[in-house]
Amino acid sequence: MKDYIRNLLCCVFFALCCSVFAQQVERKDALKLYNADQYEEAIEVCEKEIAANPDSLDSYCVLCWALVANKQYMAAEERATKARELFPYDVRLIEVLAESKFYQGKNREALALFQKYVSTAPESATRYGRAYFFMGEIYIRQSQFNHADIALTTSVRYDSLRYYWWSQLGYAREMCKNYQTAIIAYNKALSINPGDYDSTRGKARCESHL
């Protein structure tokens, strides 16, 4: 009888361990799918995780990233807003909610969230420079080109290999009539992507003013 109970307990313990391991593997798979640009599959996995565990913060984060990457901006905003009711201080949710609003043209709301993100997230955060880029884009939309220059200059400090960020920095400086520094930014964009049409034209415009 004791052996039977011992074996039964071992089986239960083994089943619980397998269940926990399976959930961990599934969560890793969702992030792996997202990183492999398989957004629909990542969304499906995350939805299953959340259905099984509504308090799964990581699942919410990957879900919202995948929704934004899949251009489902309204859904991303809805899910990120819901997730923040559970996890109001998580910086990942703040940033992805800001992105979802940015892509819908909700500039003031997005800017406030990006500002909150950069004021609370560590500078080592993966999306720190990205947040400053979006802030710069919003300032360009608002024709606040000096502010855009500051934000975009900060963005390339954290990620200097994105030619489009340099190109937009060049444009912001050009709009401020800072033609020499604009040319520096355009040249940096062209060093990364020599075929970038916008940077080529922008550089030519600036040179015509010198």
N, C-alpha and C positions, 0 to 999 in steps of 0.2 A: 504494500500500500504506500509506504514511504517512497519507494522507488518510482511508483506511478506519479505521485504528487511532484517529486523532484523533476521527473521528465516533463510533466505538464508545465511546470514553472519555467523550465528551460526553453520549452517551445514558445511559450508566451513572450518571454524575454527576447528570444531570437526574432519573433515576428515584429515586435516593437522596434527593434534595432533596424530591421529591414525596411520598415515603414519610414523611419526617420532618415535613413540613408537614401531611400528613393526620393523623398521630398528634397533633400539636399542636392541630389543629382539633377532633379528636374529644374531646380532654381538655377543651377549652374548652366544647364542646357538652355534656359531662356536667355540668359545673358550671352551665351555663346552664339545663339541664333541671332540675337540683335547685332552683335559685333560682326557677324557674317552677312549682314544686310538682309536677313530672312525675317522681315518684320512681321508679316502676317502669322508665321509660325510662332514667333516669340510672343505675340499678343495672345495667341490661343493658349500657350503654355501658362502664361501669367494669369489669364482668366481662370484657368483650372486651379492654380495655386491659391488664388484669392477666394475662390468658392470653397476650397477645403480649409483655408485659414485666412479669415478676413483681416487679421492683424499682421499680415506678412508685408512689412514695409518694403523690403527689397523687391518683392513682386510688383508692388505698385509703381516703384521707380522705373523698373525695366519696362513695365507696361506703358507708362506714359512716354518714355523715351521712344519706344517702338511706334506708338501712335503718332507722335510728332514726325518721326522719320518717314512714316507711311502717309504723311500729309493728312491725317485725320485730326485736324487741329481742334475742332469742337469737342470731339470725344476725349482728346487729351486734356483739354481744359476741364471738362466735367469730371473726369476720373482724378485728376490732380487736385481739384478743389475738394472732392470727397475724401481723398486720402489725407489732405491737410486737416480735416476735421479730427482725424485720428492722430496725426503726427504734425502738429502745427509748426514745429521748429526745425524740421528736417530741411537742410539747405538744398538737397537734391530736388525735392518737391517744389521748393520755391523757384528754383531756376527753370525747371521744365514747365511749370505753370506760366512763368514769364514768357518762355518761348512760344507756348501755345497761343498766348494772347498777342504776341508780336506778329505771328503769321496771319492773324485775323485782323490786323490793323488797329488793335486796341493799344495804341502807343503809350498813353499816359499810365494805364494800369501795368503794362509790361515794364515800362521804365522804372516805376516804383518798386516792382518786384526784383528787377535786376540790381537796383541800388541796394535793396535789402540783402540780396544774395552776396554781393561783393563786400558788404560791411560785416557779414557774419561768417562767411565761409573762409577757411584757411586759404592762403595764397597758393598753396600746393594743390588745391582742388583741381580736378581734371578740367572743369568747365569755367575756371576763373577767367582766363583770357577770352573765352567765347562770350561770356557775359558782357565784358567790356566792348567786344565787337558789336553785339546787338545794341548796346547803349549808343554806340557811335552811329549805327544805322538809323536809330530812332531820331537822334539829333539831326542827321541829314534830312530825314523826312520833315522835320520841323524847321529846317533852314537855320539851325543853330550850329553853324559850321565851326566856330571856335570850340564849342563844347564837343563837337564830333571829333575834332583834331585831338583833343586831350584824351577822349575815350579810346579812339583807335590807336593812338600812340601807345597807350597802356596795353591794348590788346596784343599788338605785335611784340611787345616786350616779353609777354608770356608765351607766345607762339609765333615765331618769326618766319615760318615756312609756308604760310598761307598767302599766296600771291593776291587773292581777292581782297584780303584785309589791307595789304599795302596799297592796292589800287584805290580802294575807298579812302584810305588815309591821304593819298595824293589828291583825290578829288576834293576832300574837305579843305585841304591846305590851298588848293587852287581857288576854291570859292572864297577863301579869306585873302586872296591875292598874294599869298606867300609862295611865289612861283618857284623860287630856288629850292625851298624845302619840299615843295610838291614834286619837283623833278627827282629829288632824291628818293622819295617814296615810290614814284612811278618806275624809276630805274630798278629799285629793289624788286618790285612786282615782276618786271621783265626779266630779271636775272633768274627768277624762279620759273616763270612761264613766258618765254620769249614771244610767243604767239598771241599774247593777250591784247586784243584790239583796243579795249578801253584805255589801257595804260599807254599804248602807243600813241593814240590820239590825244590823250590828256597831256602827255609829255610834249608833244608838238605844239599844243595850244599854249602851254606855259613858256616854251622856248620863244614863241612869237612875241611874248611880252617883255623879253629881256633885251 
